[in-house]
Amino acid sequence: MPYPGASQRNKRRRLPQFPGTSPFSSFKASKNSKWRRKLQAQRQPSTEARREDIDARNIEQVNFHSNLHGNEERKTVDLQTIEEQQDSGHDVSLAESLALITERYLGVDILDQGREVSTFVSYLLDTIEILQSQARFRAADSSDSDSDSDSGSVEVAVSQPPYFQTVHRLICAVGDHHHSGKLSEDEPVARKTKSAGDADRLEAKREINNLEAWAGNRPSLCFVVIREHCCSPNQRNDNQRREMPNNSVNPSSRLERLRVVSPILQKALQKVAEFQIYPKSEHYEAAIEMEAPYLFLFHHRKSLATLAETGPYQEVLLPLMNFLEESYEAEYTEAEQMFAQGHVNAHHIHKLFKPNQILLKKDRGNRSLAFVLKDYSQATEDGIMLKGWKWHYDGNDLKRTHETGLIRSVAEERADIRDLSVHPVEFAREEDVQMLTQRGNKFWSMRDQAYTCYTGWDSGSKHHYASARFMVDTATYHMMHTDLTSSLSEMPSQYDPWPMKVNRREDLPHKAEMLMPAIVHGFNLQQKKWVSLNVENTHPVDWNHKAFQRLVLDKKIKEMIHALVNVQTSAKKMDDIITGKGNGLIILLHGSPGTGKTLTAESVAEIAEKPLYRVTCGDIGTEARDVEKYLETVMYLGKTWDCVLLLDEADVFLEERTMADLQRNSLVSVFLRLLEYYEGILILTSNRVGSFDEAFKSRIQVAIHYDNLTKMSRKAIWQNFFDMIEESVEEDANMPELERRLDQLASEEMNGRQIRNALLTARQLAKDRKERLDWEHLSQVIKTSATFNKYLKAVRGHTDEQWARGESLR
């Protein structure tokens, strides 16, 4: 029907015509529209399956109406929001409102409900926008219009097909111009200023005060290309160093941006998006505009071309695809061809990277690591900045932590992508990818606890280790140290395929092992300190089961020790009356120095395949409070890591208490109390068992005495050392000659430690002379040691063993 108040003059005047035609060039607003006829013709008799489908839809409608009843207030708020946006100058079309409400409250994407329906709905939305635009036109002209009578159905001209338009933006840092950020339909021209030294002022005639409202009056407009113009010729470089006014963005590198204004085109971009469409920015315009050469469109143009072949997005995508083909196809093709050859240059460097992409780089320790790019690359004064994240492990979860990469310079002609300081994983060398994958899997295998060997420099290159053993326990490390690594708290974008965190019990996402840390924290049980280790330098522990076999000890005693250890490590413990009490295995080894007590403890750890935590009195201290705190820590770690705990030379804790020394009494009492509740394997060694406090007798499960070495036992010890020399490929010794002197060596009054020291000294003497280890070197060392022992005996008048007997120490 004619609009109210239309005059005869306006009736004769046609509605605005736009160039071009659309698939639906005209539409009669009557009951016999072709869409009504088409939908009626498609109706079929209801089959049983269709009736079931109708019933299911009826149930959904019932649920929907019940939900609508609870969400009535929220609907009112959303409708008010639409009205407020219209009142504030943000033009929200009827079609856009319909699509918004349908998707929010029905959960239905009206553009994705099948080809026939979506085609009809898309045409319906376009028609609504056209009619709304025509209503505005009529309202604007209604001041001089007269009423007219109805004349039946009216033929309405449909808007032009979707199109784009170029607009212009002023970018100005000149203080007194006050027009930075202004938009216009026409290109600004320079106006001479009064002062000769001042920059020319750019001015335009057809200004755009509100781009959203301006675009809303053009329902067929899909996107605008924004050409940027600077008042100062050097402003592009100056703005990298000086701040622009708050209401304006800095000029883009190519002085061109693109803003999508069509909701349908925006939906099409979202449909194919593998990462965020716009770069992250705090500035409004920068957050909703793309900078040339439009990296998102470069990486998605093939998907967009496929989407544009059929479906409801075909019309709105056509102007965009034509624009890209005319303006950037040659550049895009050149970049792809260069990338396919494994090369890149400064012109195409930004096209090489995209958000959610895994990148490789070297850290300060020259270690390879990978991280995920979370935004578009940025050009800075220092080079190409790439901001992303990698995994950080806190002992329970993998969490994201900040990581950045910087490419300082890129060749103008071409450079190998793999030679860039930061490059995508798809262009990386195969050995680098394999190394990162293996290292990540190794790190994840140590996520709980792992007793491992380490060969190489620590992460700080301060100390070199050769097959040193470490206990890797990230959870315990973070419990004992403050974690200074900050985790990312910002929510990821809707296109981010990675989880925010991964629990240690969950399966790893695909390729997540490449993002694992390159460093792990391990506790050195000999140095008793935490060390930062390179993950790739860790390797499994090679347990020395021969050590217990070579132990020179009575066969029955060795059998008993072996049985106790096996039962302790495999069988369930028999609880005491008090829970947690008396579940440990406590062994006392006592005897003269050098008889094999410490070696026995080390051998027990090897056959049990457990870490050996060795503690001496020098580590513990003498103050009762400090001793208790230290021993509690040691026993906690021993229990947590399932260690064999060796308290070497524990005489100060085992001595009998007296009324005269209250401090030592406190130490003994503390040790007795902690000993009662230790649940692991604890080995005590002492060479002063004569001063033993009787309270320890009931707490020790087995006590083994080590006699002085006999000639037979010394011969066995010498033979064990000779066997070790023969097994070593690095040692060069005249073994036939040494073994021929075996009886002569066994006749020397030496303990096990002295025998080992003699061999080590002879070996060093031979290496210094660049000679083969022979009897001559060993004989020289033994004679020197024997001379010293004879001198001490002459001075004291007795041997060490005789003195200990006299003092009732052993």
C-alpha positions in Angstrom: 0.0 0.0 0.0 1.2 3.6 -0.5 2.8 5.3 2.4 0.6 7.7 4.3 0.6 11.3 3.1 2.0 10.6 -0.4 1.0 13.3 -2.9 0.1 12.7 -6.5 3.5 14.1 -7.5 5.3 11.7 -5.3 3.1 8.8 -6.5 4.3 9.4 -10.0 7.9 9.5 -8.8 9.6 6.1 -8.5 11.3 5.0 -5.4 15.2 5.2 -5.5 16.6 2.8 -8.0 20.0 1.2 -7.6 22.2 -0.1 -10.4 22.3 -3.8 -11.0 19.9 -6.6 -10.4 19.5 -9.2 -7.7 18.3 -12.8 -8.0 14.9 -11.5 -6.8 14.5 -8.3 -8.8 11.0 -7.5 -7.8 8.6 -8.7 -5.1 4.8 -8.2 -4.9 3.5 -7.7 -1.4 0.5 -10.0 -1.9 -0.8 -13.4 -0.9 0.4 -14.9 -4.2 4.1 -14.3 -3.7 6.4 -16.9 -5.3 8.0 -17.8 -1.9 4.5 -18.6 -0.5 3.7 -20.7 -3.5 7.1 -22.4 -3.4 6.8 -23.4 0.2 3.2 -24.6 -0.3 4.2 -26.8 -3.2 7.0 -28.4 -1.1 4.6 -29.6 1.6 4.1 -33.4 1.6 1.7 -35.7 3.4 3.0 -36.4 6.9 4.7 -39.8 7.1 5.2 -41.6 10.4 8.8 -40.4 10.6 7.6 -36.8 9.9 5.0 -37.1 12.6 7.6 -38.3 15.1 9.7 -35.3 14.1 6.8 -33.0 14.6 6.1 -34.5 18.1 9.8 -34.0 19.0 9.6 -30.4 17.9 6.4 -29.9 19.9 8.3 -31.1 23.0 11.1 -28.7 22.3 8.6 -25.9 21.9 7.1 -26.7 25.3 10.5 -26.6 26.9 11.3 -23.4 25.0 8.1 -21.7 26.2 8.9 -22.7 29.8 12.4 -21.2 29.4 10.9 -18.1 27.9 8.7 -17.6 30.9 11.8 -17.6 33.1 13.8 -15.3 30.8 11.1 -12.7 30.2 13.0 -10.1 32.2 16.2 -10.8 30.2 14.3 -10.4 26.9 13.0 -7.1 28.0 16.5 -6.0 28.8 17.8 -7.1 25.4 14.9 -5.2 23.6 15.7 -2.2 25.7 19.3 -2.5 24.7 18.4 -2.5 21.0 16.2 0.6 21.5 19.0 2.4 23.4 21.4 1.7 20.6 19.0 3.2 18.1 18.4 6.2 20.3 22.2 6.8 20.7 22.8 6.9 16.9 23.9 3.2 16.5 21.4 2.1 13.8 20.2 -1.4 14.5 18.2 -2.7 11.6 15.1 -4.8 11.9 16.8 -7.7 10.1 19.8 -7.5 12.5 17.4 -7.4 15.5 15.5 -10.4 14.2 18.6 -12.5 13.7 20.0 -11.5 17.1 16.8 -12.4 19.0 16.2 -15.7 17.0 19.7 -16.9 17.7 19.8 -15.9 21.4 16.4 -17.2 22.5 15.7 -20.0 20.0 19.2 -21.1 19.8 18.7 -21.2 16.0 21.1 -19.7 13.4 18.5 -18.7 10.8 21.2 -18.6 8.1 22.3 -22.2 8.7 19.0 -24.2 8.7 19.2 -25.8 5.3 19.6 -24.4 1.8 15.9 -23.6 1.0 15.1 -22.1 4.3 18.3 -20.2 4.6 17.9 -18.8 1.1 14.4 -17.6 1.9 15.4 -16.2 5.3 18.4 -14.4 3.9 16.1 -12.9 1.2 13.6 -12.0 3.9 16.2 -10.2 5.9 17.4 -8.3 2.9 13.9 -7.3 2.1 13.3 -6.1 5.6 16.4 -3.9 5.5 15.4 -2.5 2.1 11.9 -1.7 3.2 13.3 -0.1 6.3 15.7 2.0 4.2 12.8 3.0 1.9 10.7 4.0 4.9 13.4 6.4 6.0 13.5 7.9 2.6 9.7 8.4 2.5 9.7 9.8 6.0 12.4 12.3 5.0 10.3 13.4 2.1 7.0 13.4 3.9 7.0 17.0 4.9 5.7 18.1 1.5 3.6 15.0 0.8 -0.1 14.7 0.6 -2.4 11.8 1.4 -3.3 9.3 -1.2 -5.7 6.4 -1.3 -4.9 2.8 -1.4 -4.4 1.2 -4.8 -4.0 -2.5 -4.0 -0.6 -4.1 -4.1 2.4 -1.9 -4.8 5.5 -3.1 -6.7 8.6 -2.3 -4.7 12.0 -1.9 -6.2 14.6 -4.0 -4.5 18.0 -2.6 -3.4 21.2 -3.1 -5.4 23.3 -6.2 -4.8 25.8 -6.2 -1.9 28.7 -3.9 -2.5 31.6 -2.1 -0.7 32.6 1.5 -0.6 35.9 3.4 0.0 35.9 6.1 2.7 38.7 8.2 4.0 40.1 8.9 7.5 42.3 11.8 8.6 45.2 10.8 10.8 46.7 13.9 12.3 49.1 14.6 15.2 49.2 18.3 14.6 48.0 19.8 17.9 45.9 22.7 16.5 44.1 20.8 13.7 41.8 18.8 16.0 40.4 16.5 13.3 42.3 13.3 13.7 40.1 10.3 13.2 37.5 12.1 11.1 35.9 10.1 8.3 34.6 11.3 4.9 33.2 10.0 1.7 35.4 12.2 -0.4 39.2 12.2 -0.4 40.6 15.1 1.8 42.6 17.8 0.0 45.3 20.0 1.5 44.5 23.5 2.5 47.4 25.9 3.0 47.9 27.2 6.5 48.8 30.8 7.3 52.1 30.0 8.9 54.7 28.8 6.5 56.3 26.4 8.9 53.0 24.6 9.8 51.8 21.4 8.2 49.1 21.7 5.6 45.6 21.0 6.9 43.7 18.2 5.1 40.0 18.8 4.7 37.0 16.9 3.2 33.5 18.1 2.2 31.3 15.1 2.8 32.1 14.1 6.4 30.8 11.0 8.1 30.0 11.7 11.7 28.9 8.2 12.7 30.1 5.3 10.5 27.6 2.8 12.0 24.6 5.1 11.3 26.0 5.9 7.9 26.4 2.3 7.0 23.0 1.4 8.5 21.3 3.6 5.9 23.0 1.5 3.2 21.6 -2.0 3.7 23.5 -3.5 0.8 26.8 -2.2 2.0 29.0 -5.1 3.1 32.3 -3.5 4.1 34.2 -0.2 3.8 37.8 0.2 2.8 39.3 3.1 4.8 42.1 5.0 3.2 44.2 6.9 5.7 45.6 10.4 5.1 48.2 12.2 7.2 48.6 15.9 7.5 52.4 15.6 8.0 54.4 13.7 5.4 56.6 12.3 8.1 53.7 11.4 10.4 53.8 7.7 9.7 57.3 7.4 11.2 56.7 10.1 13.9 53.6 8.3 15.2 55.7 5.3 16.1 57.4 7.4 18.7 54.8 10.0 19.7 51.3 9.3 21.1 48.3 10.0 18.9 45.2 11.8 20.3 42.9 9.6 22.3 40.2 9.6 19.7 42.3 8.3 16.9 44.4 5.3 16.0 47.9 5.4 14.7 48.2 5.1 10.9 48.5 1.6 9.6 51.7 0.5 7.7 50.0 0.8 4.3 47.5 3.6 5.2 44.6 1.3 4.5 42.1 -0.6 6.7 38.9 -2.6 6.2 35.8 -2.6 8.4 33.0 -5.1 8.0 29.6 -3.5 8.4 27.3 -6.3 7.2 26.2 -8.7 10.0 25.8 -11.4 7.3 29.4 -10.9 6.1 30.6 -10.9 9.6 28.8 -14.2 10.2 30.5 -15.6 7.1 33.9 -14.6 8.4 33.2 -16.2 11.7 32.0 -19.4 10.0 35.4 -20.1 8.5 37.6 -18.4 11.1 40.4 -20.6 12.6 41.6 -17.7 14.8 40.4 -14.2 15.8 39.4 -11.9 13.0 40.8 -8.7 14.4 44.0 -8.0 16.3 43.7 -7.4 20.0 43.7 -3.7 20.8 42.4 -1.3 23.5 41.4 1.2 20.9 37.9 0.7 19.5 38.6 1.3 15.8 41.7 -0.9 15.9 39.8 -3.7 17.5 37.1 -3.9 14.8 39.2 -3.2 11.7 41.8 -5.1 9.7 45.0 -3.5 8.5 46.2 -4.0 4.9 47.3 -6.5 3.6 44.5 -8.2 5.7 46.3 -11.2 7.2 43.0 -12.9 8.2 41.7 -12.8 4.7 45.0 -14.0 3.3 44.9 -17.1 5.5 41.2 -17.7 5.0 40.6 -16.7 1.4 40.4 -20.3 0.1 37.8 -21.2 2.8 35.9 -18.0 1.9 36.0 -18.9 -1.8 34.5 -22.3 -1.0 31.8 -20.7 1.1 31.0 -18.2 -1.6 30.3 -20.9 -4.2 26.9 -21.8 -2.7 24.7 -20.9 0.2 23.3 -17.8 1.9 26.7 -16.1 2.1 27.3 -16.1 -1.7 26.1 -12.6 -2.4 27.8 -10.8 0.5 31.1 -12.6 -0.1 31.3 -11.8 -3.8 32.3 -8.1 -3.4 35.0 -9.1 -0.8 36.4 -11.8 -3.1 36.4 -9.4 -6.0 38.2 -6.7 -4.0 40.9 -9.1 -2.8 41.4 -10.5 -6.3 41.8 -7.1 -7.9 43.9 -5.5 -5.2 45.9 -8.3 -3.4 45.8 -11.5 -5.4 49.2 -10.9 -7.0 50.7 -10.2 -3.6 49.1 -13.2 -2.0 50.2 -15.5 -4.7 53.7 -14.3 -4.6 53.8 -14.9 -0.8 52.4 -18.4 -1.1 54.9 -19.3 -3.8 57.8 -18.0 -1.7 56.6 -19.9 1.4 56.3 -23.1 -0.7 60.0 -22.8 -1.5 60.8 -22.3 2.2 61.7 -18.6 1.8 60.4 -15.3 3.0 61.4 -11.6 2.7 60.6 -8.4 4.6 57.6 -7.6 2.4 55.8 -10.9 3.3 57.2 -11.6 6.8 53.9 -10.8 8.6 52.0 -13.2 6.3 54.1 -16.1 7.6 52.5 -15.9 11.1 49.0 -16.4 12.3 47.4 -16.7 15.8 47.2 -20.2 17.3 50.3 -21.2 15.4 53.2 -23.1 17.0 56.5 -21.2 16.7 60.0 -22.3 17.3 62.8 -20.2 18.8 66.0 -20.3 20.8 66.1 -19.1 24.4 69.0 -17.4 26.2 70.6 -20.8 26.9 70.5 -21.6 23.2 67.8 -24.2 24.0 65.1 -24.8 21.4 61.6 -24.2 22.6 58.1 -23.8 21.1 55.3 -21.5 22.0 51.8 -20.7 20.6 51.2 -17.3 19.0 48.2 -15.7 20.6 47.9 -12.6 18.4 49.0 -11.2 15.1 52.7 -10.2 14.6 53.6 -6.6 15.5 56.1 -4.3 13.9 58.2 -2.5 16.6 61.4 -0.4 16.6 63.3 -3.6 17.6 61.9 -5.8 14.9 58.9 -8.2 14.5 57.4 -8.9 17.9 55.6 -12.2 18.4 53.6 -12.6 21.6 52.4 -16.0 22.8 52.4 -18.6 25.6 53.9 -21.9 26.5 53.3 -24.4 29.2 54.4 -24.0 32.8 54.1 -27.0 35.2 53.4 -26.4 38.9 53.5 -30.0 39.9 49.7 -30.6 39.4 48.7 -28.7 36.3 50.1 -27.4 33.0 49.3 -23.7 32.8 49.9 -21.0 30.3 52.7 -18.6 30.9 54.0 -15.7 28.8 56.5 -16.2 26.0 57.7 -13.8 23.3 59.8 -14.0 20.2 61.6 -11.3 18.3 62.9 -11.2 14.7 65.3 -8.3 14.6 65.8 -8.2 10.8 64.6 -9.9 7.6 66.3 -9.8 4.2 64.7 -7.5 1.6 65.2 -10.1 -1.1 64.6 -13.5 0.5 65.8 -15.6 3.4 65.5 -19.2 4.5 62.5 -19.4 6.9 64.3 -22.0 9.0 67.1 -19.5 9.6 64.8 -16.9 11.2 65.2 -16.6 15.0 61.5 -17.4 15.2 59.7 -19.5 12.6 56.5 -21.6 12.3 56.7 -25.3 13.2 55.5 -26.3 9.7 58.7 -24.9 8.2 61.0 -26.2 11.0 63.7 -28.8 10.4 62.6 -32.3 11.1 65.3 -33.0 13.7 64.2 -29.9 15.6 60.5 -31.0 15.7 61.6 -34.5 16.7 63.9 -33.2 19.5 61.1 -31.0 20.9 58.6 -33.9 20.8 61.0 -36.3 22.6 62.0 -33.7 25.1 58.3 -32.9 25.9 57.5 -36.6 26.3 60.5 -37.0 28.6 59.4 -34.0 30.7 55.8 -35.3 31.0 57.1 -38.7 32.1 58.7 -36.9 35.0 55.6 -35.0 36.0 55.1 -36.9 39.2 58.4 -38.1 40.6 61.4 -39.4 38.8 64.9 -40.6 39.9 67.1 -39.9 37.0 70.7 -39.5 35.9 72.1 -36.3 34.5 75.2 -35.8 32.3 76.1 -32.3 31.2 76.0 -28.7 32.4 73.2 -27.4 34.5 70.8 -24.9 32.9 72.9 -22.0 34.1 76.2 -23.6 32.8 77.7 -23.3 36.3 78.4 -26.9 37.1 79.1 -30.0 35.0 77.8 -33.3 36.1 78.8 -36.8 35.0 76.1 -39.4 35.6 75.0 -37.6 38.7 71.7 -38.7 40.2 68.8 -36.3 40.8 65.3 -36.7 42.2 62.9 -34.7 40.0 59.8 -33.7 41.9 58.2 -30.5 40.7 55.4 -30.5 43.3 57.9 -30.8 46.2 60.1 -28.1 44.6 57.2 -25.6 44.4 56.2 -26.5 47.9 59.6 -25.6 49.2 60.2 -22.6 46.9 58.0 -19.6 45.9 56.9 -19.9 42.3 57.7 -16.7 40.6 56.3 -17.8 37.2 53.1 -15.9 36.4 50.3 -17.8 34.7 48.0 -16.2 32.1 44.6 -15.3 33.6 43.0 -13.8 30.5 40.3 -15.8 28.8 41.2 -17.2 25.4 39.3 -16.3 22.3 36.5 -18.4 21.0 38.8 -19.7 18.3 41.5 -20.8 20.6 41.8 -24.7 20.3 44.0 -25.1 23.4 42.8 -25.6 27.0 43.7 -23.1 29.6 45.3 -25.8 31.7 45.9 -29.6 31.7 45.9 -31.7 34.8 48.7 -34.2 35.3 46.1 -37.1 35.1 44.6 -35.9 31.8 45.7 -36.8 28.3 47.8 -34.3 26.5 46.3 -32.3 23.6 47.8 -32.9 20.1 51.3 -31.4 19.8 51.2 -30.2 23.5 54.4 -32.1 24.2 56.3 -29.6 22.0 55.3 -26.8 24.3 56.7 -28.4 27.5 59.4 -26.5 29.5 63.0 -27.1 28.6 64.1 -27.0 32.2 63.2 -29.3 35.2 64.2 -28.9 38.8 66.0 -31.9 40.4 67.4 -32.5 43.9 71.0 -33.6 44.1 71.1 -36.1 46.9 74.9 -35.8 47.4 75.1 -32.0 47.3 71.7 -31.7 49.0 70.4 -28.9 46.9 68.0 -28.2 44.1 69.5 -27.7 40.6 67.9 -26.5 37.4 68.5 -29.2 34.7 68.2 -29.3 31.0 65.5 -32.0 30.2 67.4 -33.4 27.2 70.4 -34.2 29.4 68.5 -36.6 31.7 68.7 -40.3 31.2 67.6 -43.4 33.1 69.5 -44.6 36.2 71.8 -47.6 35.6 71.4 -49.6 38.8 74.6 -51.4 39.9 73.4 -54.7 41.1 76.9 -56.1 41.2 77.8 -53.8 44.0 76.0 -56.0 46.6 77.4 -59.1 45.0 81.0 -57.8 45.4 80.4 -56.8 49.0 83.0 -58.6 51.1 80.7 -59.8 53.9 79.6 -63.0 55.4 77.3 -64.9 53.1 74.5 -65.4 55.7 74.6 -61.8 56.7 74.3 -60.7 53.1 71.4 -63.1 52.6 69.6 -61.6 55.7 70.1 -58.0 54.5 68.8 -58.9 51.0 65.7 -60.6 52.5 64.9 -57.6 54.8 65.2 -55.2 51.9 63.0 -57.2 49.6 60.3 -57.6 52.1 60.3 -53.9 53.0 60.1 -52.8 49.4 57.5 -55.3 48.2 55.2 -56.6 51.0 52.6 -54.7 52.9 53.8 -53.4 56.3 52.5 -54.7 59.5 51.1 -51.8 61.4 51.9 -51.2 65.0 49.2 -50.7 67.6 49.6 -46.9 67.0 49.0 -46.1 63.3 52.2 -45.1 61.4 54.5 -46.3 64.1 57.1 -49.1 63.7 56.7 -49.6 60.0 60.3 -48.8 59.0 63.3 -51.0 58.5 66.1 -49.7 60.8 69.5 -51.3 60.4 72.6 -50.6 62.5 76.0 -51.2 60.9 78.9 -51.0 63.4 82.6 -51.8 63.3 86.0 -50.3 62.5 86.5 -47.7 59.8 86.9 -49.1 56.3 85.2 -52.4 56.9 82.3 -51.8 54.4 79.5 -50.2 56.4 78.9 -47.3 54.0 79.4 -49.5 51.0 76.7 -51.9 52.4 74.2 -49.0 52.6 75.0 -47.9 49.1 74.7 -51.5 47.9 71.3 -51.9 49.6 70.0 -48.8 47.7 71.2 -50.3 44.4 69.5 -53.7 44.9 66.3 -52.0 46.1 66.6 -49.5 43.2 65.9 -46.6 45.5 67.6 -43.2 46.0 70.2 -43.1 48.7 69.9 -40.0 50.9 73.1 -39.7 52.9 73.1 -37.5 56.0 76.1 -36.7 58.3 76.3 -35.0 61.6 77.8 -32.0 59.9 74.7 -31.5 57.8 72.4 -31.7 60.9 74.0 -29.3 63.3 74.0 -29.4 67.1 71.1 -27.3 68.3 68.1 -29.5 69.3 65.6 -27.2 67.6 67.5 -27.0 64.3 68.3 -30.8 64.5 64.6 -31.6 64.8 63.6 -29.3 62.0 66.3 -30.7 59.7 65.6 -34.3 60.5 61.9 -33.8 59.9 62.6 -32.4 56.5 65.0 -35.2 55.7 62.6 -37.9 56.8 59.7 -36.2 54.9 61.8 -36.2 51.7 62.9 -39.8 52.5 59.3 -40.9 52.8 58.1 -38.9 49.8 60.8 -40.1 47.5 61.0 -43.6 49.0 64.7 -43.3 49.8 67.1 -45.5 51.6 68.1 -43.0 54.3 71.8 -43.3 55.5 72.7 -41.6 58.7 76.5 -42.0 58.5 78.7 -41.8 61.6 75.7 -41.3 63.8 77.7 -41.6 67.0 76.6 -38.3 68.5 72.9 -39.4 68.3 73.5 -42.8 69.6 75.7 -42.0 72.7 74.3 -42.8 76.1 72.6 -39.9 77.8 74.1 -38.4 81.0 73.0 -35.8 83.5 75.9 -33.6 82.8 75.2 -32.9 79.1 71.6 -31.7 78.6 72.1 -30.5 75.0 73.3 -33.9 73.8 70.4 -35.4 75.8 68.0 -33.3 73.8 69.6 -34.4 70.5 69.2 -38.1 71.5 65.6 -37.6 72.6 64.7 -35.8 69.3 66.4 -38.6 67.3 64.6 -41.3 69.2 61.2 -39.7 68.7 61.7 -39.3 64.9 63.2 -42.7 64.6 60.0 -44.3 66.0 57.8 -43.0 63.1 60.0 -43.3 60.1 58.4 -45.7 57.6 61.3 -46.2 55.1 64.6 -47.9 55.2 67.0 -46.2 57.6 70.6 -47.4 58.0 72.8 -46.1 60.8 76.6 -46.5 60.8 78.8 -46.2 63.9 82.3 -47.1 65.0 81.7 -46.3 68.6 78.9 -48.7 69.6 80.4 -49.1 73.1 78.8 -45.7 74.0 75.4 -46.8 72.7 72.3 -45.6 74.5 70.1 -48.5 75.6 66.9 -46.9 74.3 68.1 -47.5 70.7 68.3 -51.3 71.2 64.6 -51.9 70.9 64.2 -49.5 68.0 66.8 -51.2 65.8 65.5 -54.2 63.9 68.9 -55.7 63.1 72.4 -54.8 64.1 75.4 -56.1 62.1 79.0 -56.0 63.4 81.8 -55.7 60.9 85.1 -57.4 62.0 88.5 -56.1 61.0 89.5 -57.3 57.5 91.4 -60.5 57.3 94.0 -61.4 54.6 91.3 -63.4 52.8 88.8 -60.5 52.8 91.5 -58.0 51.8 92.4 -60.3 48.8 88.7 -60.3 47.8 88.6 -56.5 48.0 91.7 -56.2 45.8 90.2 -58.6 43.3 87.0 -56.6 43.1 88.9 -53.5 42.3 90.9 -55.3 39.6 87.7 -56.6 38.0 86.3 -53.1 37.9 89.5 -51.8 36.1 89.3 -54.6 33.6 85.6 -53.8 32.9 86.4 -50.2 32.2 87.3 -49.3 28.7 89.0 -46.1 29.7 91.6 -47.7 32.1 95.0 -48.9 30.9 96.7 -51.3 33.4 99.0 -54.2 33.4 96.5 -56.6 34.9 98.5 -59.8 34.7 101.3 -58.3 36.7 98.9 -56.8 39.3 97.0 -60.0 39.8 100.3 -61.9 40.2 101.0 -59.6 43.1 97.6 -60.2 44.7 98.8 -62.2 47.7 101.5 -59.7 48.4 98.9 -56.9 48.3 96.6 -58.8 50.7 99.3 -59.1 53.3 99.4 -55.3 53.8 97.5 -54.2 56.9 94.9 -51.9 55.1 91.2 -51.4 55.4 88.8 -51.1 52.4 89.0 -47.4 52.2 92.8 -47.4 52.3 92.9 -50.0 49.5 90.7 -47.8 47.3 92.7 -44.7 48.0 95.9 -46.6 47.1 94.6 -47.6 43.8 93.3 -44.1 42.9 96.6 -42.6 43.9 98.6 -45.1 41.8 96.3 -44.5 38.8 96.9 -40.7 39.0 100.6 -41.2 39.3 100.6 -43.4 36.2 98.6 -40.9 34.2 100.8 -38.0 35.3 103.8 -40.0 34.0 101.8 -40.9 30.9 102.5 -44.6 31.7 100.5 -47.7 32.0 99.3 -48.6 35.5 101.8 -51.2 36.8 103.0 -52.7 40.0 105.7 -50.0 40.3 103.1 -47.3 40.8 101.0 -49.3 43.3 104.1 -50.4 45.3 105.3 -46.8 45.7 102.0 -45.7 47.1 101.6 -48.6 49.5 105.1 -48.1 50.9 104.4 -44.4 51.5 101.1 -45.2 53.3 102.7 -48.0 55.4 105.5 -45.6 56.5 102.8 -43.1 57.8 100.9 -45.9 59.7 104.1 -47.1 61.4 105.0 -43.6 62.5 101.5 -43.1 64.1 101.8 -46.4 65.9 105.3 -45.5 67.2 104.1 -42.1 68.5 100.9 -43.4 70.2 102.3 -46.7 71.3 99.2 -48.6 70.0 97.1 -49.0 66.9 93.7 -47.4 66.5 91.9 -50.7 67.1 93.8 -51.3 70.4 92.9 -47.8 71.6 89.2 -48.3 70.8 89.2 -51.6 72.7 90.8 -49.9 75.7 88.2 -47.2 75.7 85.4 -49.8 75.3 84.1 -48.2 72.2 84.0 -51.3 70.1 
